């Protein structure tokens, strides 16, 4: 699906006479904005076209640092659970052996 079908760009003027652009999602919510004002409609349209082109060319980066941290935490938890005192505590909590 082309990005034009899921988003649209709207150039508009505020009460002070300055121009802005917004990127509107298919559900009607604003997902991006120019963040600055422009003195003319043409300048706002040009800035909007530049932003649209940059967005389409932007690389996608995947940050998997959380996956590594989760793996490490699970590994440490498994090692801790395998320690004898942890097993004794678990048995005691389950009522399988006398209190520690």
Backbone bond lengths (Angstrom), bond angles and torsions (degrees), N, CA, C in turn:
res aa  C-N    CA-C-N  psi(-1)  N-CA   C-N-CA  omega(-1)  CA-C   N-CA-C  phi
1 X - - - 1.451 - - 1.527 108.17 -
2 X 1.287 115.59 131.10 1.465 120.60 -179.81 1.522 110.58 -71.21
3 X 1.326 115.78 148.33 1.467 119.84 -178.05 1.528 111.24 -62.46
4 X 1.326 117.93 -26.79 1.463 120.56 179.22 1.529 111.45 -64.14
5 X 1.318 117.82 -25.94 1.455 121.44 -178.72 1.514 112.41 -82.26
6 X 1.318 117.14 -18.46 1.460 118.74 -177.90 1.530 113.01 -109.45
7 X 1.315 117.13 -14.10 1.461 120.49 176.37 1.521 109.15 -139.30
8 X 1.311 114.64 161.60 1.461 119.74 172.20 1.522 107.60 -141.35
9 X 1.303 115.23 160.70 1.456 121.85 178.56 1.522 108.11 -114.80
10 X 1.326 115.31 139.30 1.457 120.36 -179.41 1.527 108.39 -128.48
11 X 1.335 116.04 124.89 1.461 121.96 175.73 1.520 106.43 -101.16
12 X 1.333 116.03 128.99 1.470 119.52 -177.25 1.522 111.00 -143.32
13 X 1.313 114.75 161.73 1.459 122.29 -178.89 1.528 108.77 -109.95
14 X 1.338 116.02 139.22 1.468 119.50 177.58 1.525 110.49 -91.81
15 X 1.320 116.91 -179.49 1.470 121.64 -177.60 1.523 113.49 -64.11
16 X 1.327 115.78 -26.15 1.466 119.94 -179.80 1.524 112.20 -82.87
17 X 1.336 116.87 -1.69 1.460 120.04 178.63 1.517 114.58 89.88
18 X 1.324 117.84 4.29 1.464 121.93 179.05 1.531 109.43 -89.05
19 X 1.323 116.15 153.74 1.461 122.13 -177.27 1.523 110.97 -107.47
20 X 1.311 116.71 144.14 1.462 124.51 179.39 1.522 108.85 -137.93
21 X 1.324 117.28 165.37 1.465 120.11 169.28 1.526 108.81 -129.74
22 X 1.319 115.62 150.43 1.465 123.51 176.41 1.513 108.65 -129.47
23 X 1.338 115.60 146.83 1.461 121.15 170.73 1.519 106.19 -101.36
24 X 1.323 116.50 125.34 1.457 122.52 -174.39 1.529 109.05 -111.73
25 X 1.342 116.62 126.98 1.463 121.79 177.76 1.525 110.13 -73.06
26 X 1.317 116.52 167.19 1.468 121.43 -179.68 1.522 111.77 -59.71
27 X 1.347 117.38 -27.00 1.468 120.23 179.59 1.531 112.18 -85.03
28 X 1.334 117.85 3.07 1.454 121.95 176.42 1.519 115.42 92.33
29 X 1.327 117.64 -3.15 1.467 120.20 -179.40 1.519 111.11 -85.71
30 X 1.327 115.81 143.22 1.466 121.32 176.72 1.524 108.35 -74.80
31 X 1.336 117.03 123.30 1.458 120.52 -179.11 1.524 112.66 -110.89
32 X 1.312 117.11 -11.71 1.468 120.87 176.92 1.522 107.67 -157.37
33 X 1.309 115.88 155.36 1.453 120.94 179.46 1.521 109.18 -144.16
34 X 1.310 116.02 161.23 1.462 119.84 -177.99 1.521 111.85 -63.47
35 X 1.319 117.34 -31.95 1.458 120.46 179.55 1.519 113.82 75.39
36 X 1.289 116.51 -4.48 1.461 120.54 176.48 1.520 108.21 -147.96
37 X 1.294 116.57 162.25 1.466 120.62 -179.75 1.523 109.60 -99.17
38 X 1.327 114.53 158.64 1.462 121.29 178.55 1.522 108.22 -126.59
39 X 1.311 116.35 148.75 1.461 120.16 -175.79 1.520 112.58 -79.33
40 X 1.332 117.30 -18.30 1.463 119.31 -179.95 1.524 111.10 -137.46
41 X 1.303 114.85 158.55 1.459 120.41 177.59 1.533 110.04 -62.90
42 X 1.331 116.27 -41.40 1.467 120.55 -179.43 1.521 111.37 -60.81
43 X 1.325 117.00 -41.10 1.467 120.46 179.28 1.536 110.79 -65.78
44 X 1.323 117.24 -38.49 1.467 121.07 178.76 1.524 110.64 -67.44
45 X 1.316 117.36 -40.95 1.474 121.22 178.19 1.521 109.64 -64.53
46 X 1.318 117.95 -43.68 1.465 122.15 178.82 1.526 110.75 -61.00
47 X 1.332 117.89 -43.99 1.467 121.73 178.59 1.525 110.63 -64.92
48 X 1.322 116.73 -38.37 1.461 121.32 178.16 1.529 110.52 -64.09
49 X 1.321 117.30 -44.22 1.469 121.47 178.14 1.530 110.81 -61.65
50 X 1.328 116.76 -40.29 1.468 120.34 178.02 1.527 111.28 -64.75
51 X 1.324 117.59 -43.10 1.466 121.51 179.87 1.518 110.49 -63.92
52 X 1.313 116.80 -41.48 1.467 121.90 179.41 1.533 110.68 -62.77
53 X 1.326 116.78 -43.52 1.467 121.00 179.67 1.528 111.00 -65.89
54 X 1.336 116.99 -42.26 1.468 120.13 178.81 1.523 111.35 -64.41
55 X 1.319 117.23 -38.33 1.468 120.76 -179.75 1.525 110.90 -64.38
56 X 1.322 116.48 -40.63 1.465 120.08 -179.50 1.526 111.51 -67.99
57 X 1.327 117.49 -29.54 1.460 121.40 -178.14 1.521 113.29 -92.49
58 X 1.321 116.97 -4.49 1.474 120.04 -175.81 1.527 111.16 -68.65
59 X 1.338 116.96 137.72 1.467 119.59 177.75 1.532 110.62 -72.55
60 X 1.317 115.62 155.46 1.465 121.50 175.47 1.513 107.40 -103.25
61 X 1.320 116.93 122.57 1.455 122.34 178.20 1.519 108.98 -110.30
62 X 1.319 116.66 137.02 1.457 121.74 178.36 1.517 107.66 -107.21
63 X 1.314 116.73 122.26 1.462 122.56 178.69 1.519 108.20 -99.71
64 X 1.316 116.16 107.56 1.460 120.10 -178.08 1.530 111.64 -106.85
65 X 1.321 117.27 20.97 1.467 119.74 -178.66 1.519 111.48 -63.42
66 X 1.330 118.24 -33.83 1.464 120.96 178.80 1.522 110.83 -66.07
67 X 1.323 117.56 -33.23 1.464 121.21 179.37 1.522 109.63 -64.31
68 X 1.320 116.61 -44.25 1.465 120.64 178.36 1.517 112.08 -62.63
69 X 1.331 117.27 -40.98 1.458 121.54 179.23 1.526 110.29 -66.08
70 X 1.331 117.82 -42.54 1.463 120.56 178.18 1.520 111.46 -62.42
71 X 1.323 117.04 -40.53 1.453 121.41 178.30 1.520 110.55 -62.78
72 X 1.328 116.89 -43.90 1.461 121.33 178.86 1.524 111.03 -63.02
73 X 1.328 116.97 -45.21 1.467 120.31 -179.35 1.523 111.34 -63.25
74 X 1.316 117.18 -41.00 1.470 119.95 177.90 1.516 111.32 -65.12
75 X 1.314 116.64 -39.46 1.463 121.25 178.67 1.528 110.75 -62.67
76 X 1.355 116.05 -45.84 1.469 119.74 179.49 1.527 111.10 -65.64
77 X 1.312 117.16 -38.34 1.470 120.48 178.57 1.518 110.78 -65.56
78 X 1.328 117.28 -39.01 1.461 120.47 178.86 1.520 110.95 -66.46
79 X 1.323 117.35 -39.77 1.466 120.60 177.82 1.525 110.75 -65.02
80 X 1.330 115.60 -41.44 1.468 120.60 179.81 1.530 110.50 -64.42
81 X 1.313 116.53 -40.75 1.466 120.96 -179.58 1.523 111.23 -67.59
82 X 1.326 116.87 -26.83 1.462 120.49 -179.05 1.530 112.70 -81.23
83 X 1.322 118.32 -9.86 1.462 120.97 179.84 1.528 109.56 -70.30
84 X 1.339 117.48 144.44 1.460 121.70 -175.80 1.526 113.96 -55.29
85 X 1.352 118.65 -42.27 1.468 118.93 -177.73 1.529 111.57 -66.50
86 X 1.334 116.61 -31.64 1.452 119.52 176.96 1.519 110.55 -68.65
87 X 1.336 115.80 -38.43 1.457 119.73 179.16 1.526 110.23 -67.97
88 X 1.358 117.09 -39.10 1.463 120.12 177.95 1.523 110.30 -64.13
89 X 1.319 117.02 -42.96 1.457 120.94 179.30 1.524 110.81 -62.82
90 X 1.336 116.00 -42.44 1.464 119.78 178.71 1.526 110.15 -62.71
91 X 1.323 117.24 -42.04 1.466 121.05 178.55 1.516 110.52 -63.45
92 X 1.333 115.51 -42.35 1.461 118.86 179.44 1.519 111.64 -63.72
93 X 1.339 116.56 -42.46 1.454 120.68 178.24 1.524 112.15 -62.62
94 X 1.326 115.66 -31.30 1.462 119.99 179.46 1.536 111.53 -86.84
95 X 1.338 116.79 -1.54 1.457 120.87 178.86 1.513 113.78 76.16
96 X 1.316 116.74 23.31 1.465 121.06 -176.59 1.528 113.44 -93.00
97 X 1.332 117.56 -12.48 1.475 119.03 -179.94 1.522 108.45 -148.94
98 X 1.335 117.13 165.95 1.464 119.76 178.21 1.519 111.75 -63.94
99 X 1.339 115.56 160.41 1.465 121.61 179.62 1.502 111.39 -58.31
100 X 1.309 117.13 152.49 1.470 122.93 -178.00 1.479 112.32 -69.51
